[in-house]
Amino acid sequence: MSESPMSDKAVLSCRNLGKSYEEGPESVQVLANLQLELLPGERVAIVGSSGSGKSTLLNLLGGLDTPSQGSVWLAGEELSALGERARGLLRNRALGFVYQFHHLLAEFTALENVCMPLLIGRTPIPEARERAEALLKRVGLGHRLSHKPAELSGGERQRVAIARALVNRPGLVMLDEPTGNLDHHTAQGIQELMQELSSASRTAFLVVTHDLNLARQMDRVLRLEDGHLVPI
């Protein structure tokens, strides 16, 4: 295992991160020598044009893909040094993920959806339900606990997804275009929720977005350009 590049307080760090794909006889480099570090409570936005590699970067940082070079450290662990099971357990414990299309389970209620990460981690059902209910109330959905996704608005579904990402009390939540399908008012509510949670719980947020208004409200904005992260 290589020496950790993480500072004592960092929740996520990568050094010299790169990813290449083989296309016939050619090697196409998508990402090259990326450096990134997130501290507790920090909110960072990554912007970039379509095809710039944002999804590839998120997959690497979340341990869903392995880098061609460099390393990613999450909660003090080097992801590529872990086996698949250990990597999955670390993701479940230390990382929350919110997708553009929320990926809630249609046949389950809001409460049951938020319970899922806890149940996967073998938290007793009564404790899982108590923690999930408390989070849903915190994001303003205490009156929607028994509603299924089809019965919720777009903004409500996204808040359920955020509650689900937070229920294991991870140090970091990654969000992929979290406001892409929301109207301005609802998107602003999601942004305010992130700000509140980063301040109150010291949760770090890494947001990949085309929404420049959302990006400008983060602590830092980085542009992914020609395979590199550039501060803007």
C-alpha positions as CSV (number, residue, x, y, z in Angstrom):
1,M,0.0,0.0,0.0
2,S,1.3,3.4,-0.9
3,E,1.7,6.2,1.7
4,S,-1.5,8.2,2.2
5,P,-1.4,11.7,0.6
6,M,-4.3,12.7,2.9
7,S,-3.9,15.4,5.6
8,D,-5.1,14.4,9.0
9,K,-8.4,16.0,8.5
10,A,-9.2,15.2,4.8
11,V,-12.2,13.1,4.0
12,L,-11.1,12.4,0.4
13,S,-7.9,12.9,-1.4
14,C,-6.4,11.8,-4.7
15,R,-2.9,12.3,-6.1
16,N,-1.7,12.0,-9.7
17,L,-5.0,10.4,-10.6
18,G,-5.3,9.3,-14.2
19,K,-7.6,7.2,-16.3
20,S,-7.0,5.9,-19.9
21,Y,-9.0,3.6,-22.1
22,E,-7.8,1.4,-24.9
23,E,-9.6,1.9,-28.2
24,G,-8.0,-0.6,-30.6
25,P,-4.3,0.2,-30.9
26,E,-4.8,3.6,-29.4
27,S,-4.8,4.7,-25.7
28,V,-7.2,7.5,-24.9
29,Q,-6.4,9.5,-21.8
30,V,-9.5,10.9,-20.1
31,L,-7.9,12.2,-16.9
32,A,-4.3,13.0,-16.1
33,N,-2.4,13.8,-12.9
34,L,-5.4,15.1,-10.9
35,Q,-4.9,16.4,-7.4
36,L,-7.8,16.9,-5.1
37,E,-8.5,17.1,-1.3
38,L,-11.7,17.7,0.5
39,L,-11.9,18.7,4.2
40,P,-14.9,18.1,6.6
41,G,-17.7,20.5,5.9
42,E,-16.2,21.7,2.6
43,R,-18.5,22.1,-0.4
44,V,-16.8,21.7,-3.8
45,A,-18.3,21.9,-7.3
46,I,-16.8,20.4,-10.4
47,V,-18.0,21.8,-13.7
48,G,-17.1,21.0,-17.3
49,S,-18.5,20.4,-20.7
50,S,-20.2,17.1,-21.7
51,G,-17.6,14.4,-22.4
52,S,-14.9,16.1,-20.3
53,G,-14.7,13.1,-17.9
54,K,-16.8,14.2,-15.0
55,S,-18.7,10.9,-14.7
56,T,-15.4,9.0,-15.0
57,L,-13.9,11.1,-12.2
58,L,-16.9,10.5,-9.9
59,N,-16.7,6.8,-10.5
60,L,-13.0,6.8,-9.6
61,L,-13.5,8.9,-6.5
62,G,-16.4,6.7,-5.4
63,G,-14.4,3.5,-5.9
64,L,-16.7,2.3,-8.7
65,D,-13.8,2.2,-11.1
66,T,-10.0,1.8,-10.7
67,P,-7.5,4.4,-11.9
68,S,-4.9,3.8,-14.5
69,Q,-2.5,5.7,-12.4
70,G,-2.4,7.5,-9.0
71,S,-4.5,6.8,-6.0
72,V,-7.8,7.7,-4.3
73,W,-8.1,7.8,-0.5
74,L,-11.4,7.8,1.3
75,A,-11.6,8.0,5.1
76,G,-8.0,7.1,5.4
77,E,-8.2,4.0,3.1
78,E,-6.7,3.6,-0.3
79,L,-9.6,2.4,-2.5
80,S,-7.6,0.4,-5.0
81,A,-5.8,-1.5,-2.3
82,L,-9.1,-2.9,-1.0
83,G,-10.9,-6.0,-2.2
84,E,-14.3,-5.6,-3.7
85,R,-16.2,-6.5,-0.5
86,A,-14.1,-4.2,1.7
87,R,-14.4,-1.4,-0.8
88,G,-18.2,-1.8,-0.8
89,L,-18.3,-1.8,3.0
90,L,-16.2,1.4,3.1
91,R,-18.4,3.1,0.5
92,N,-21.5,2.2,2.5
93,R,-20.0,3.6,5.7
94,A,-18.0,6.6,4.6
95,L,-19.7,7.8,1.4
96,G,-23.1,8.9,0.3
97,F,-24.1,9.3,-3.4
98,V,-27.0,11.3,-4.9
99,Y,-27.8,10.8,-8.6
100,Q,-29.5,13.1,-11.0
101,F,-32.4,10.7,-11.3
102,H,-32.4,9.8,-7.6
103,H,-32.6,6.0,-8.2
104,L,-35.2,5.4,-5.4
105,L,-36.8,2.0,-5.2
106,A,-40.3,2.4,-6.6
107,E,-41.9,-0.3,-4.6
108,F,-40.7,1.1,-1.2
109,T,-41.8,4.1,0.8
110,A,-39.6,7.1,1.5
111,L,-38.9,5.7,5.0
112,E,-38.0,2.3,3.6
113,N,-35.7,3.8,0.9
114,V,-33.8,5.8,3.5
115,C,-33.5,2.7,5.7
116,M,-31.8,0.7,3.0
117,P,-28.1,1.6,3.6
118,L,-28.5,1.0,7.3
119,L,-30.2,-2.4,6.8
120,I,-27.4,-3.4,4.3
121,G,-25.0,-2.5,7.1
122,R,-27.0,-4.8,9.5
123,T,-28.3,-2.0,11.7
124,P,-31.3,-3.3,13.7
125,I,-34.6,-2.5,12.1
126,P,-36.0,-0.3,14.9
127,E,-32.8,1.8,15.0
128,A,-32.7,2.1,11.2
129,R,-36.3,3.3,11.1
130,E,-35.7,5.8,13.9
131,R,-32.6,7.3,12.2
132,A,-34.3,7.4,8.8
133,E,-37.4,9.1,10.2
134,A,-35.3,11.7,12.0
135,L,-33.5,12.5,8.8
136,L,-36.6,12.7,6.7
137,K,-38.1,15.1,9.2
138,R,-34.8,17.1,9.0
139,V,-35.2,17.5,5.3
140,G,-38.8,18.6,5.6
141,L,-40.5,15.3,4.7
142,G,-41.8,14.1,8.1
143,H,-45.3,14.1,6.6
144,R,-44.3,12.0,3.6
145,L,-42.8,9.0,5.3
146,S,-45.2,6.4,4.0
147,H,-45.4,7.8,0.4
148,K,-43.7,5.9,-2.5
149,P,-41.6,7.8,-5.0
150,A,-44.4,8.0,-7.6
151,E,-46.4,10.0,-5.0
152,L,-43.7,12.5,-4.4
153,S,-42.6,15.6,-6.4
154,G,-39.2,15.8,-8.1
155,G,-37.8,18.0,-5.3
156,E,-39.2,15.6,-2.6
157,R,-37.7,12.6,-4.3
158,Q,-34.3,14.4,-4.4
159,R,-34.6,15.2,-0.7
160,V,-35.3,11.5,0.0
161,A,-32.2,10.6,-2.0
162,I,-30.2,13.1,0.0
163,A,-31.5,11.7,3.3
164,R,-30.6,8.2,2.1
165,A,-27.1,9.4,1.3
166,L,-26.7,10.9,4.8
167,V,-28.3,8.2,6.9
168,N,-25.0,6.4,7.6
169,R,-23.5,9.7,8.7
170,P,-20.8,9.6,6.0
171,G,-18.0,12.2,6.0
172,L,-18.6,12.8,2.3
173,V,-21.6,13.0,-0.1
174,M,-21.1,13.1,-3.8
175,L,-23.9,14.5,-6.0
176,D,-24.2,14.0,-9.7
177,E,-26.2,16.8,-11.3
178,P,-28.5,17.0,-8.2
179,T,-30.6,19.9,-9.6
180,G,-30.6,18.9,-13.2
181,N,-34.3,18.0,-13.3
182,L,-35.6,20.6,-10.8
183,D,-37.1,24.0,-11.1
184,H,-35.2,27.0,-9.8
185,H,-37.1,27.3,-6.5
186,T,-36.6,23.6,-5.7
187,A,-33.0,23.6,-6.7
188,Q,-32.4,26.6,-4.4
189,G,-33.9,24.5,-1.6
190,I,-31.5,21.6,-2.3
191,Q,-28.6,24.1,-2.2
192,E,-29.7,25.5,1.1
193,L,-30.1,22.0,2.6
194,M,-26.5,21.2,1.6
195,Q,-25.3,24.4,3.2
196,E,-27.1,23.7,6.4
197,L,-25.8,20.1,6.6
198,S,-22.2,21.0,5.8
199,S,-22.3,23.6,8.7
200,A,-24.2,21.5,11.2
201,S,-22.8,18.0,10.6
202,R,-19.5,18.9,9.0
203,T,-20.4,16.7,6.0
204,A,-18.3,17.4,2.9
205,F,-20.2,17.7,-0.4
206,L,-18.7,17.1,-3.9
207,V,-21.1,18.3,-6.6
208,V,-20.7,17.6,-10.3
209,T,-23.0,20.0,-12.1
210,H,-23.8,22.1,-15.2
211,D,-25.8,24.5,-12.9
212,L,-23.4,27.5,-12.6
213,N,-25.7,29.2,-10.1
214,L,-25.4,26.1,-7.8
215,A,-21.6,25.9,-8.4
216,R,-21.0,29.5,-7.5
217,Q,-22.6,28.9,-4.1
218,M,-20.1,26.2,-3.2
219,D,-16.8,27.0,-1.3
220,R,-14.7,26.1,-4.3
221,V,-15.4,25.6,-8.0
222,L,-13.1,23.5,-10.2
223,R,-13.4,23.0,-13.9
224,L,-12.5,19.7,-15.5
225,E,-10.7,20.6,-18.7
226,D,-8.4,18.6,-20.9
227,G,-8.2,15.9,-18.2
228,H,-7.1,18.3,-15.5
229,L,-8.9,20.1,-12.6
230,V,-8.5,23.9,-12.9
231,P,-9.6,26.3,-10.1
232,I,-12.0,29.0,-11.3
